[in-house]
Amino acid sequence: MINLFIFLIGTAIGSFLNVLIDRLPNNESIAGRSHCDHCKKQVAWFDLIPVFTFFILKGKSRCCQKKLSFQYLLIEILTGILFILIFNFQFSIFNQFLNFNNLILISNYKFQISNLLVMWGIVSCFIVIVVSDFKYHLISDYLLVALLVFSLLFHINNNETINQFINFFLSSLIVALPIFFIYYLSKEKAMGQGDVYLAAIIGFLLGWQKGFLALYIAFVSGAIIGVSLMILQRKKIKSRIAFGPFIILGTVVMMFYGERILEIIKKIYGF
């Protein structure tokens, strides 16, 4: 029953994330009522129920009967599923990253709830950044600020010392440096300014070691996808591929598997 409740919360948040995905890159206010993408008429409140509305309306707008974007349904369901996974901590990698064992442990209840909300916030930012960058090749400054705030709260929740905060701040500069050089030397053709800021925040969140490995994963996965698209003739060499989603992919891998990957690297290279 609790998983169903968490899923419903996730789908509701996912509905809001859809608003952020399409409005922030287009400099639209997020405070206004939702409107039809086609005829721009306001959507009635009973047509804003996450997931269910899409199926009830058979994937079509009530006002003009044109097809609704499948993005809405996917983001709502994906957010609901991710919220459930984070809530249950079914895998030890979650506990390893967050430094606590069980959400229902009474002695640390407030601490765990706080970390849960922060993790939901981080994942929500990731979703919006991935989809908006993929769709519009733009990462909103508001989303970057939100991700930075959640990253700061994450470290505060884990009782980091002043020296550790200084190290994370320096890590943000170190991790962002290679992305900044690519951005500067290519005159924003290979990387965008948003990618530089995103890399800096990831460095602050993960530290320089995991941050660099996250970038490595991003470059490798980005290269594989880019070459594959060129082979399939869907992209030309000069075509621009959104890099933000690959940075997020590398970040997620290092968030939950970072310690294991670092251990493997140390064993291979003997340090």
PyRosetta script that sets phi, psi and omega in degrees:
from pyrosetta import init, pose_from_sequence

init()
pose = pose_from_sequence("MINLFIFLIGTAIGSFLNVLIDRLPNNESIAGRSHCDHCKKQVAWFDLIPVFTFFILKGKSRCCQKKLSFQYLLIEILTGILFILIFNFQFSIFNQFLNFNNLILISNYKFQISNLLVMWGIVSCFIVIVVSDFKYHLISDYLLVALLVFSLLFHINNNETINQFINFFLSSLIVALPIFFIYYLSKEKAMGQGDVYLAAIIGFLLGWQKGFLALYIAFVSGAIIGVSLMILQRKKIKSRIAFGPFIILGTVVMMFYGERILEIIKKIYGF")
pose.set_psi(1, -40.8)
pose.set_omega(1, -179.0)
pose.set_phi(2, -65.3)
pose.set_psi(2, -35.3)
pose.set_omega(2, 179.0)
pose.set_phi(3, -65.3)
pose.set_psi(3, -37.1)
pose.set_omega(3, 177.1)
pose.set_phi(4, -64.7)
pose.set_psi(4, -42.2)
pose.set_omega(4, 178.8)
pose.set_phi(5, -62.6)
pose.set_psi(5, -44.3)
pose.set_omega(5, 178.6)
pose.set_phi(6, -64.1)
pose.set_psi(6, -39.0)
pose.set_omega(6, 178.4)
pose.set_phi(7, -61.9)
pose.set_psi(7, -42.6)
pose.set_omega(7, 179.0)
pose.set_phi(8, -64.3)
pose.set_psi(8, -39.1)
pose.set_omega(8, 175.3)
pose.set_phi(9, -61.2)
pose.set_psi(9, -45.1)
pose.set_omega(9, -179.9)
pose.set_phi(10, -61.3)
pose.set_psi(10, -41.3)
pose.set_omega(10, 179.9)
pose.set_phi(11, -67.5)
pose.set_psi(11, -35.1)
pose.set_omega(11, 177.3)
pose.set_phi(12, -66.0)
pose.set_psi(12, -43.2)
pose.set_omega(12, 175.9)
pose.set_phi(13, -64.3)
pose.set_psi(13, -39.6)
pose.set_omega(13, 178.2)
pose.set_phi(14, -60.3)
pose.set_psi(14, -36.7)
pose.set_omega(14, 177.0)
pose.set_phi(15, -62.3)
pose.set_psi(15, -41.1)
pose.set_omega(15, 177.7)
pose.set_phi(16, -68.6)
pose.set_psi(16, -36.3)
pose.set_omega(16, 178.5)
pose.set_phi(17, -62.7)
pose.set_psi(17, -35.1)
pose.set_omega(17, 176.2)
pose.set_phi(18, -60.8)
pose.set_psi(18, -37.3)
pose.set_omega(18, 176.9)
pose.set_phi(19, -63.6)
pose.set_psi(19, -45.4)
pose.set_omega(19, 179.9)
pose.set_phi(20, -63.6)
pose.set_psi(20, -40.3)
pose.set_omega(20, -177.4)
pose.set_phi(21, -58.5)
pose.set_psi(21, -43.2)
pose.set_omega(21, -174.0)
pose.set_phi(22, -94.6)
pose.set_psi(22, -23.6)
pose.set_omega(22, -175.7)
pose.set_phi(23, -91.8)
pose.set_psi(23, -42.7)
pose.set_omega(23, -176.2)
pose.set_phi(24, -60.8)
pose.set_psi(24, -46.2)
pose.set_omega(24, 179.3)
pose.set_phi(25, -64.5)
pose.set_psi(25, -22.2)
pose.set_omega(25, -179.2)
pose.set_phi(26, -100.5)
pose.set_psi(26, 12.6)
pose.set_omega(26, 178.0)
pose.set_phi(27, 56.5)
pose.set_psi(27, 35.0)
pose.set_omega(27, 176.2)
pose.set_phi(28, -94.9)
pose.set_psi(28, 149.8)
pose.set_omega(28, 177.2)
pose.set_phi(29, -69.6)
pose.set_psi(29, 140.3)
pose.set_omega(29, 178.2)
pose.set_phi(30, -91.7)
pose.set_psi(30, 1.7)
pose.set_omega(30, -176.2)
pose.set_phi(31, -88.3)
pose.set_psi(31, -20.3)
pose.set_omega(31, -176.3)
pose.set_phi(32, -74.2)
pose.set_psi(32, 162.8)
pose.set_omega(32, 177.5)
pose.set_phi(33, -65.1)
pose.set_psi(33, 148.0)
pose.set_omega(33, 177.2)
pose.set_phi(34, -65.3)
pose.set_psi(34, 143.3)
pose.set_omega(34, 179.9)
pose.set_phi(35, -133.0)
pose.set_psi(35, 161.0)
pose.set_omega(35, 179.9)
pose.set_phi(36, -65.6)
pose.set_psi(36, 136.0)
pose.set_omega(36, -180.0)
pose.set_phi(37, -66.0)
pose.set_psi(37, -23.6)
pose.set_omega(37, -173.5)
pose.set_phi(38, -97.6)
pose.set_psi(38, -57.1)
pose.set_omega(38, -175.2)
pose.set_phi(39, -99.5)
pose.set_psi(39, -3.8)
pose.set_omega(39, 175.6)
pose.set_phi(40, 67.2)
pose.set_psi(40, 12.1)
pose.set_omega(40, 176.4)
pose.set_phi(41, -75.1)
pose.set_psi(41, 147.5)
pose.set_omega(41, 178.0)
pose.set_phi(42, -63.2)
pose.set_psi(42, 141.2)
pose.set_omega(42, -179.9)
pose.set_phi(43, -89.5)
pose.set_psi(43, 131.6)
pose.set_omega(43, 179.6)
pose.set_phi(44, -64.7)
pose.set_psi(44, 152.2)
pose.set_omega(44, -176.0)
pose.set_phi(45, -59.7)
pose.set_psi(45, -34.1)
pose.set_omega(45, -177.4)
pose.set_phi(46, -76.4)
pose.set_psi(46, -5.0)
pose.set_omega(46, 174.7)
pose.set_phi(47, -102.8)
pose.set_psi(47, 14.5)
pose.set_omega(47, -179.4)
pose.set_phi(48, -112.0)
pose.set_psi(48, 12.2)
pose.set_omega(48, 179.0)
pose.set_phi(49, -73.3)
pose.set_psi(49, 119.0)
pose.set_omega(49, -176.7)
pose.set_phi(50, -55.7)
pose.set_psi(50, 142.3)
pose.set_omega(50, 176.2)
pose.set_phi(51, 66.2)
pose.set_psi(51, -57.3)
pose.set_omega(51, -174.2)
pose.set_phi(52, -61.1)
pose.set_psi(52, -42.1)
pose.set_omega(52, -178.3)
pose.set_phi(53, -59.2)
pose.set_psi(53, -40.4)
pose.set_omega(53, -178.4)
pose.set_phi(54, -59.1)
pose.set_psi(54, -43.0)
pose.set_omega(54, -178.7)
pose.set_phi(55, -76.0)
pose.set_psi(55, -37.8)
pose.set_omega(55, 179.2)
pose.set_phi(56, -61.5)
pose.set_psi(56, -41.3)
pose.set_omega(56, -179.8)
pose.set_phi(57, -86.4)
pose.set_psi(57, 2.3)
pose.set_omega(57, 179.3)
pose.set_phi(58, 56.2)
pose.set_psi(58, 38.5)
pose.set_omega(58, 175.2)
pose.set_phi(59, 72.2)
pose.set_psi(59, 19.5)
pose.set_omega(59, -178.6)
pose.set_phi(60, -126.7)
pose.set_psi(60, 150.4)
pose.set_omega(60, 176.9)
pose.set_phi(61, -70.8)
pose.set_psi(61, 137.8)
pose.set_omega(61, -179.2)
pose.set_phi(62, -68.2)
pose.set_psi(62, -35.0)
pose.set_omega(62, -172.6)
pose.set_phi(63, -79.2)
pose.set_psi(63, -34.3)
pose.set_omega(63, -177.1)
pose.set_phi(64, -128.7)
pose.set_psi(64, 0.9)
pose.set_omega(64, 174.8)
pose.set_phi(65, 63.0)
pose.set_psi(65, 19.7)
pose.set_omega(65, 175.8)
pose.set_phi(66, -90.2)
pose.set_psi(66, 157.2)
pose.set_omega(66, -173.9)
pose.set_phi(67, -65.6)
pose.set_psi(67, 136.2)
pose.set_omega(67, 174.0)
pose.set_phi(68, -81.9)
pose.set_psi(68, 149.1)
pose.set_omega(68, 178.2)
pose.set_phi(69, -65.4)
pose.set_psi(69, 134.0)
pose.set_omega(69, 179.0)
pose.set_phi(70, -67.1)
pose.set_psi(70, -15.9)
pose.set_omega(70, 178.6)
pose.set_phi(71, -56.3)
pose.set_psi(71, -41.0)
pose.set_omega(71, -176.5)
pose.set_phi(72, -58.3)
pose.set_psi(72, -47.6)
pose.set_omega(72, -178.7)
pose.set_phi(73, -66.6)
pose.set_psi(73, -44.6)
pose.set_omega(73, -177.4)
pose.set_phi(74, -61.4)
pose.set_psi(74, -46.5)
pose.set_omega(74, -177.6)
pose.set_phi(75, -65.3)
pose.set_psi(75, -40.7)
pose.set_omega(75, 179.5)
pose.set_phi(76, -63.1)
pose.set_psi(76, -46.6)
pose.set_omega(76, -179.8)
pose.set_phi(77, -67.7)
pose.set_psi(77, -43.9)
pose.set_omega(77, -179.9)
pose.set_phi(78, -60.0)
pose.set_psi(78, -44.2)
pose.set_omega(78, 179.4)
pose.set_phi(79, -63.4)
pose.set_psi(79, -42.4)
pose.set_omega(79, 177.6)
pose.set_phi(80, -59.8)
pose.set_psi(80, -44.2)
pose.set_omega(80, -179.6)
pose.set_phi(81, -65.9)
pose.set_psi(81, -44.1)
pose.set_omega(81, -179.8)
pose.set_phi(82, -64.6)
pose.set_psi(82, -37.7)
pose.set_omega(82, 177.9)
pose.set_phi(83, -63.6)
pose.set_psi(83, -39.4)
pose.set_omega(83, 177.9)
pose.set_phi(84, -64.3)
pose.set_psi(84, -46.1)
pose.set_omega(84, -178.6)
pose.set_phi(85, -60.4)
pose.set_psi(85, -44.6)
pose.set_omega(85, -179.8)
pose.set_phi(86, -66.7)
pose.set_psi(86, -39.0)
pose.set_omega(86, -179.2)
pose.set_phi(87, -64.2)
pose.set_psi(87, -42.6)
pose.set_omega(87, -174.3)
pose.set_phi(88, -81.1)
pose.set_psi(88, -22.2)
pose.set_omega(88, -177.9)
pose.set_phi(89, 47.4)
pose.set_psi(89, 53.1)
pose.set_omega(89, -175.1)
pose.set_phi(90, -73.3)
pose.set_psi(90, -16.2)
pose.set_omega(90, -177.6)
pose.set_phi(91, -115.6)
pose.set_psi(91, 142.2)
pose.set_omega(91, -176.7)
pose.set_phi(92, -62.9)
pose.set_psi(92, -22.7)
pose.set_omega(92, -178.6)
pose.set_phi(93, -63.9)
pose.set_psi(93, -31.6)
pose.set_omega(93, 177.3)
pose.set_phi(94, -65.0)
pose.set_psi(94, -45.9)
pose.set_omega(94, -178.2)
pose.set_phi(95, -64.2)
pose.set_psi(95, -37.8)
pose.set_omega(95, -178.5)
pose.set_phi(96, -63.7)
pose.set_psi(96, -39.8)
pose.set_omega(96, -177.8)
pose.set_phi(97, -74.2)
pose.set_psi(97, -38.6)
pose.set_omega(97, -174.1)
pose.set_phi(98, -92.9)
pose.set_psi(98, -5.9)
pose.set_omega(98, 175.4)
pose.set_phi(99, 64.2)
pose.set_psi(99, 31.2)
pose.set_omega(99, 169.1)
pose.set_phi(100, -150.5)
pose.set_psi(100, 163.9)
pose.set_omega(100, -165.3)
pose.set_phi(101, -101.1)
pose.set_psi(101, -45.5)
pose.set_omega(101, -171.4)
pose.set_phi(102, -142.6)
pose.set_psi(102, 131.3)
pose.set_omega(102, -175.8)
pose.set_phi(103, -62.4)
pose.set_psi(103, -28.6)
pose.set_omega(103, -174.9)
pose.set_phi(104, -94.2)
pose.set_psi(104, 11.1)
pose.set_omega(104, 176.7)
pose.set_phi(105, -67.9)
pose.set_psi(105, 113.4)
pose.set_omega(105, -170.4)
pose.set_phi(106, -62.1)
pose.set_psi(106, -39.4)
pose.set_omega(106, -174.0)
pose.set_phi(107, -62.9)
pose.set_psi(107, -27.8)
pose.set_omega(107, -178.6)
pose.set_phi(108, -116.9)
pose.set_psi(108, 28.3)
pose.set_omega(108, -171.6)
pose.set_phi(109, -57.8)
pose.set_psi(109, -50.3)
pose.set_omega(109, -177.5)
pose.set_phi(110, -63.7)
pose.set_psi(110, -41.2)
pose.set_omega(110, 179.3)
pose.set_phi(111, -60.7)
pose.set_psi(111, -42.8)
pose.set_omega(111, -176.8)
pose.set_phi(112, -70.6)
pose.set_psi(112, -41.1)
pose.set_omega(112, 177.9)
pose.set_phi(113, -62.0)
pose.set_psi(113, -41.2)
pose.set_omega(113, 179.0)
pose.set_phi(114, -62.3)
pose.set_psi(114, -45.0)
pose.set_omega(114, 178.4)
pose.set_phi(115, -65.0)
pose.set_psi(115, -36.7)
pose.set_omega(115, 178.9)
pose.set_phi(116, -61.6)
pose.set_psi(116, -47.0)
pose.set_omega(116, -179.6)
pose.set_phi(117, -63.7)
pose.set_psi(117, -38.8)
pose.set_omega(117, 178.6)
pose.set_phi(118, -64.8)
pose.set_psi(118, -43.6)
pose.set_omega(118, 179.3)
pose.set_phi(119, -64.5)
pose.set_psi(119, -39.5)
pose.set_omega(119, 174.9)
pose.set_phi(120, -60.4)
pose.set_psi(120, -40.6)
pose.set_omega(120, 179.1)
pose.set_phi(121, -64.1)
pose.set_psi(121, -43.9)
pose.set_omega(121, 179.5)
pose.set_phi(122, -62.5)
pose.set_psi(122, -46.2)
pose.set_omega(122, -179.8)
pose.set_phi(123, -64.1)
pose.set_psi(123, -38.4)
pose.set_omega(123, 178.0)
pose.set_phi(124, -62.2)
pose.set_psi(124, -42.8)
pose.set_omega(124, 176.8)
pose.set_phi(125, -62.0)
pose.set_psi(125, -41.6)
pose.set_omega(125, 178.9)
pose.set_phi(126, -58.3)
pose.set_psi(126, -45.2)
pose.set_omega(126, -178.1)
pose.set_phi(127, -60.3)
pose.set_psi(127, -48.1)
pose.set_omega(127, -178.4)
pose.set_phi(128, -64.2)
pose.set_psi(128, -43.1)
pose.set_omega(128, -179.5)
pose.set_phi(129, -62.2)
pose.set_psi(129, -44.9)
pose.set_omega(129, -178.6)
pose.set_phi(130, -61.5)
pose.set_psi(130, -51.0)
pose.set_omega(130, -174.2)
pose.set_phi(131, -71.4)
pose.set_psi(131, -42.3)
pose.set_omega(131, -178.2)
pose.set_phi(132, -68.5)
pose.set_psi(132, -37.2)
pose.set_omega(132, 178.2)
pose.set_phi(133, -69.7)
pose.set_psi(133, -40.5)
pose.set_omega(133, 178.0)
pose.set_phi(134, -64.9)
pose.set_psi(134, -39.0)
pose.set_omega(134, -173.7)
pose.set_phi(135, -84.4)
pose.set_psi(135, -39.9)
pose.set_omega(135, -174.0)
pose.set_phi(136, -119.3)
pose.set_psi(136, -2.3)
pose.set_omega(136, -175.0)
pose.set_phi(137, 55.3)
pose.set_psi(137, 42.5)
pose.set_omega(137, -177.9)
pose.set_phi(138, -149.5)
pose.set_psi(138, 133.4)
pose.set_omega(138, 175.3)
pose.set_phi(139, -112.2)
pose.set_psi(139, 117.5)
pose.set_omega(139, -176.6)
pose.set_phi(140, -65.4)
pose.set_psi(140, 139.1)
pose.set_omega(140, 175.7)
pose.set_phi(141, -60.6)
pose.set_psi(141, -34.5)
pose.set_omega(141, 179.5)
pose.set_phi(142, -61.5)
pose.set_psi(142, -39.7)
pose.set_omega(142, 179.5)
pose.set_phi(143, -68.6)
pose.set_psi(143, -37.9)
pose.set_omega(143, 178.5)
pose.set_phi(144, -64.9)
pose.set_psi(144, -41.0)
pose.set_omega(144, 177.1)
pose.set_phi(145, -63.9)
pose.set_psi(145, -43.1)
pose.set_omega(145, 179.3)
pose.set_phi(146, -61.7)
pose.set_psi(146, -43.6)
pose.set_omega(146, 179.4)
pose.set_phi(147, -64.4)
pose.set_psi(147, -38.8)
pose.set_omega(147, 177.6)
pose.set_phi(148, -63.4)
pose.set_psi(148, -42.5)
pose.set_omega(148, 179.6)
pose.set_phi(149, -63.0)
pose.set_psi(149, -45.5)
pose.set_omega(149, 179.2)
pose.set_phi(150, -64.8)
pose.set_psi(150, -36.3)
pose.set_omega(150, 177.6)
pose.set_phi(151, -65.5)
pose.set_psi(151, -40.0)
pose.set_omega(151, 177.3)
pose.set_phi(152, -63.7)
pose.set_psi(152, -44.3)
pose.set_omega(152, 178.4)
pose.set_phi(153, -63.3)
pose.set_psi(153, -35.0)
pose.set_omega(153, 178.2)
pose.set_phi(154, -60.9)
pose.set_psi(154, -46.0)
pose.set_omega(154, 180.0)
pose.set_phi(155, -68.8)
pose.set_psi(155, -36.9)
pose.set_omega(155, 177.4)
pose.set_phi(156, -62.8)
pose.set_psi(156, -42.7)
pose.set_omega(156, 179.0)
pose.set_phi(157, -61.0)
pose.set_psi(157, -30.0)
pose.set_omega(157, -178.4)
pose.set_phi(158, -93.7)
pose.set_psi(158, 14.6)
pose.set_omega(158, 173.2)
pose.set_phi(159, 54.2)
pose.set_psi(159, 46.4)
pose.set_omega(159, 177.7)
pose.set_phi(160, -67.9)
pose.set_psi(160, 146.2)
pose.set_omega(160, 177.7)
pose.set_phi(161, -81.4)
pose.set_psi(161, 170.7)
pose.set_omega(161, 178.2)
pose.set_phi(162, -60.4)
pose.set_psi(162, -42.0)
pose.set_omega(162, 179.5)
pose.set_phi(163, -63.1)
pose.set_psi(163, -38.6)
pose.set_omega(163, 178.3)
pose.set_phi(164, -66.2)
pose.set_psi(164, -39.0)
pose.set_omega(164, 176.8)
pose.set_phi(165, -63.7)
pose.set_psi(165, -39.2)
pose.set_omega(165, 177.5)
pose.set_phi(166, -63.5)
pose.set_psi(166, -41.4)
pose.set_omega(166, 178.3)
pose.set_phi(167, -63.0)
pose.set_psi(167, -41.4)
pose.set_omega(167, 179.1)
pose.set_phi(168, -66.8)
pose.set_psi(168, -36.5)
pose.set_omega(168, 177.5)
pose.set_phi(169, -64.9)
pose.set_psi(169, -44.5)
pose.set_omega(169, 177.5)
pose.set_phi(170, -64.5)
pose.set_psi(170, -36.2)
pose.set_omega(170, 177.9)
pose.set_phi(171, -61.3)
pose.set_psi(171, -37.0)
pose.set_omega(171, 179.9)
pose.set_phi(172, -62.3)
pose.set_psi(172, -40.3)
pose.set_omega(172, 179.4)
pose.set_phi(173, -69.2)
pose.set_psi(173, -42.2)
pose.set_omega(173, -178.0)
pose.set_phi(174, -64.6)
pose.set_psi(174, -45.5)
pose.set_omega(174, -177.7)
pose.set_phi(175, -68.7)
pose.set_psi(175, -34.6)
pose.set_omega(175, -178.4)
pose.set_phi(176, -75.4)
pose.set_psi(176, -20.5)
pose.set_omega(176, -172.9)
pose.set_phi(177, -57.9)
pose.set_psi(177, -50.5)
pose.set_omega(177, -179.8)
pose.set_phi(178, -62.9)
pose.set_psi(178, -36.2)
pose.set_omega(178, 178.0)
pose.set_phi(179, -67.2)
pose.set_psi(179, -37.8)
pose.set_omega(179, 177.9)
pose.set_phi(180, -64.0)
pose.set_psi(180, -41.7)
pose.set_omega(180, 179.4)
pose.set_phi(181, -62.2)
pose.set_psi(181, -41.9)
pose.set_omega(181, 178.4)
pose.set_phi(182, -64.7)
pose.set_psi(182, -42.8)
pose.set_omega(182, 177.7)
pose.set_phi(183, -60.8)
pose.set_psi(183, -44.5)
pose.set_omega(183, -175.9)
pose.set_phi(184, -72.0)
pose.set_psi(184, -47.6)
pose.set_omega(184, -176.1)
pose.set_phi(185, -69.3)
pose.set_psi(185, -32.1)
pose.set_omega(185, 179.8)
pose.set_phi(186, -87.6)
pose.set_psi(186, -0.4)
pose.set_omega(186, -177.3)
pose.set_phi(187, 54.4)
pose.set_psi(187, 45.0)
pose.set_omega(187, 175.4)
pose.set_phi(188, 72.3)
pose.set_psi(188, 12.3)
pose.set_omega(188, 179.7)
pose.set_phi(189, -84.2)
pose.set_psi(189, -35.3)
pose.set_omega(189, -178.3)
pose.set_phi(190, -92.3)
pose.set_psi(190, -33.8)
pose.set_omega(190, 179.8)
pose.set_phi(191, -135.9)
pose.set_psi(191, 149.6)
pose.set_omega(191, 176.5)
pose.set_phi(192, -99.4)
pose.set_psi(192, 165.8)
pose.set_omega(192, 178.4)
pose.set_phi(193, -62.1)
pose.set_psi(193, -34.6)
pose.set_omega(193, 177.9)
pose.set_phi(194, -61.8)
pose.set_psi(194, -33.5)
pose.set_omega(194, 178.0)
pose.set_phi(195, -65.8)
pose.set_psi(195, -37.3)
pose.set_omega(195, 178.5)
pose.set_phi(196, -63.5)
pose.set_psi(196, -49.3)
pose.set_omega(196, 179.9)
pose.set_phi(197, -63.5)
pose.set_psi(197, -39.8)
pose.set_omega(197, -179.8)
pose.set_phi(198, -63.7)
pose.set_psi(198, -43.2)
pose.set_omega(198, 178.6)
pose.set_phi(199, -61.6)
pose.set_psi(199, -39.1)
pose.set_omega(199, 178.7)
pose.set_phi(200, -62.6)
pose.set_psi(200, -43.7)
pose.set_omega(200, -179.9)
pose.set_phi(201, -66.3)
pose.set_psi(201, -38.8)
pose.set_omega(201, 178.2)
pose.set_phi(202, -64.1)
pose.set_psi(202, -39.3)
pose.set_omega(202, 176.0)
pose.set_phi(203, -62.0)
pose.set_psi(203, -39.0)
pose.set_omega(203, 177.9)
pose.set_phi(204, -66.7)
pose.set_psi(204, -38.7)
pose.set_omega(204, -178.3)
pose.set_phi(205, -72.6)
pose.set_psi(205, -43.9)
pose.set_omega(205, -171.4)
pose.set_phi(206, -99.5)
pose.set_psi(206, -23.5)
pose.set_omega(206, -169.3)
pose.set_phi(207, 92.9)
pose.set_psi(207, 165.3)
pose.set_omega(207, -171.1)
pose.set_phi(208, -70.2)
pose.set_psi(208, -35.9)
pose.set_omega(208, -178.3)
pose.set_phi(209, -65.8)
pose.set_psi(209, -54.8)
pose.set_omega(209, 179.2)
pose.set_phi(210, -67.4)
pose.set_psi(210, -31.8)
pose.set_omega(210, 178.5)
pose.set_phi(211, -64.0)
pose.set_psi(211, -44.2)
pose.set_omega(211, 177.9)
pose.set_phi(212, -65.0)
pose.set_psi(212, -40.0)
pose.set_omega(212, 177.9)
pose.set_phi(213, -66.3)
pose.set_psi(213, -34.7)
pose.set_omega(213, 175.8)
pose.set_phi(214, -62.3)
pose.set_psi(214, -41.7)
pose.set_omega(214, 177.2)
pose.set_phi(215, -66.2)
pose.set_psi(215, -38.7)
pose.set_omega(215, 178.2)
pose.set_phi(216, -60.2)
pose.set_psi(216, -46.3)
pose.set_omega(216, 177.0)
pose.set_phi(217, -61.2)
pose.set_psi(217, -39.2)
pose.set_omega(217, 179.8)
pose.set_phi(218, -63.1)
pose.set_psi(218, -45.7)
pose.set_omega(218, -179.1)
pose.set_phi(219, -66.0)
pose.set_psi(219, -42.8)
pose.set_omega(219, -178.9)
pose.set_phi(220, -65.9)
pose.set_psi(220, -49.2)
pose.set_omega(220, -179.1)
pose.set_phi(221, -65.7)
pose.set_psi(221, -37.7)
pose.set_omega(221, 178.0)
pose.set_phi(222, -64.2)
pose.set_psi(222, -40.4)
pose.set_omega(222, 179.0)
pose.set_phi(223, -65.7)
pose.set_psi(223, -41.7)
pose.set_omega(223, 179.9)
pose.set_phi(224, -62.1)
pose.set_psi(224, -46.8)
pose.set_omega(224, 179.9)
pose.set_phi(225, -65.8)
pose.set_psi(225, -41.6)
pose.set_omega(225, -179.1)
pose.set_phi(226, -63.1)
pose.set_psi(226, -46.2)
pose.set_omega(226, 178.9)
pose.set_phi(227, -65.0)
pose.set_psi(227, -40.0)
pose.set_omega(227, 179.4)
pose.set_phi(228, -61.7)
pose.set_psi(228, -41.7)
pose.set_omega(228, 179.3)
pose.set_phi(229, -66.9)
pose.set_psi(229, -35.4)
pose.set_omega(229, 177.9)
pose.set_phi(230, -68.8)
pose.set_psi(230, -39.0)
pose.set_omega(230, 177.4)
pose.set_phi(231, -63.0)
pose.set_psi(231, -39.5)
pose.set_omega(231, 178.3)
pose.set_phi(232, -79.8)
pose.set_psi(232, -0.4)
pose.set_omega(232, 178.1)
pose.set_phi(233, 61.4)
pose.set_psi(233, 31.4)
pose.set_omega(233, 175.4)
pose.set_phi(234, -96.0)
pose.set_psi(234, -13.4)
pose.set_omega(234, 177.1)
pose.set_phi(235, -138.0)
pose.set_psi(235, 147.3)
pose.set_omega(235, 172.9)
pose.set_phi(236, -98.3)
pose.set_psi(236, 167.2)
pose.set_omega(236, -177.5)
pose.set_phi(237, -58.2)
pose.set_psi(237, -37.2)
pose.set_omega(237, -177.7)
pose.set_phi(238, -83.8)
pose.set_psi(238, -5.1)
pose.set_omega(238, -179.8)
pose.set_phi(239, -67.4)
pose.set_psi(239, 145.2)
pose.set_omega(239, -179.0)
pose.set_phi(240, -96.4)
pose.set_psi(240, 130.8)
pose.set_omega(240, 177.6)
pose.set_phi(241, -111.4)
pose.set_psi(241, 131.3)
pose.set_omega(241, 179.7)
pose.set_phi(242, -59.1)
pose.set_psi(242, 126.8)
pose.set_omega(242, -177.1)
pose.set_phi(243, -95.7)
pose.set_psi(243, -21.2)
pose.set_omega(243, -179.8)
pose.set_phi(244, -53.0)
pose.set_psi(244, -47.0)
pose.set_omega(244, 179.9)
pose.set_phi(245, -58.8)
pose.set_psi(245, -33.7)
pose.set_omega(245, 179.9)
pose.set_phi(246, -74.0)
pose.set_psi(246, -34.7)
pose.set_omega(246, 174.4)
pose.set_phi(247, -63.0)
pose.set_psi(247, -41.7)
pose.set_omega(247, 178.5)
pose.set_phi(248, -65.1)
pose.set_psi(248, -40.9)
pose.set_omega(248, 177.9)
pose.set_phi(249, -58.6)
pose.set_psi(249, -48.4)
pose.set_omega(249, 178.6)
pose.set_phi(250, -62.2)
pose.set_psi(250, -37.3)
pose.set_omega(250, -180.0)
pose.set_phi(251, -65.1)
pose.set_psi(251, -45.9)
pose.set_omega(251, -180.0)
pose.set_phi(252, -61.2)
pose.set_psi(252, -43.2)
pose.set_omega(252, 178.8)
pose.set_phi(253, -60.0)
pose.set_psi(253, -45.7)
pose.set_omega(253, -177.2)
pose.set_phi(254, -74.3)
pose.set_psi(254, -28.6)
pose.set_omega(254, 176.3)
pose.set_phi(255, -60.8)
pose.set_psi(255, -42.7)
pose.set_omega(255, -171.3)
pose.set_phi(256, -106.0)
pose.set_psi(256, -17.2)
pose.set_omega(256, 178.7)
pose.set_phi(257, -125.3)
pose.set_psi(257, 8.1)
pose.set_omega(257, -174.0)
pose.set_phi(258, -57.3)
pose.set_psi(258, -46.9)
pose.set_omega(258, -178.1)
pose.set_phi(259, -62.0)
pose.set_psi(259, -41.7)
pose.set_omega(259, 180.0)
pose.set_phi(260, -66.0)
pose.set_psi(260, -41.3)
pose.set_omega(260, 179.6)
pose.set_phi(261, -64.9)
pose.set_psi(261, -41.5)
pose.set_omega(261, 177.8)
pose.set_phi(262, -63.3)
pose.set_psi(262, -39.4)
pose.set_omega(262, 177.6)
pose.set_phi(263, -62.7)
pose.set_psi(263, -41.8)
pose.set_omega(263, 178.8)
pose.set_phi(264, -63.1)
pose.set_psi(264, -43.5)
pose.set_omega(264, 179.9)
pose.set_phi(265, -63.4)
pose.set_psi(265, -41.1)
pose.set_omega(265, 178.9)
pose.set_phi(266, -63.7)
pose.set_psi(266, -38.8)
pose.set_omega(266, 179.3)
pose.set_phi(267, -68.1)
pose.set_psi(267, -39.6)
pose.set_omega(267, -178.6)
pose.set_phi(268, -67.1)
pose.set_psi(268, -44.3)
pose.set_omega(268, -175.3)
pose.set_phi(269, -97.9)
pose.set_psi(269, -4.1)
pose.set_omega(269, 172.7)
pose.set_phi(270, 70.0)
pose.set_psi(270, 38.4)
pose.set_omega(270, 175.4)
pose.set_phi(271, -136.2)
pose.dump_pdb("model.pdb")
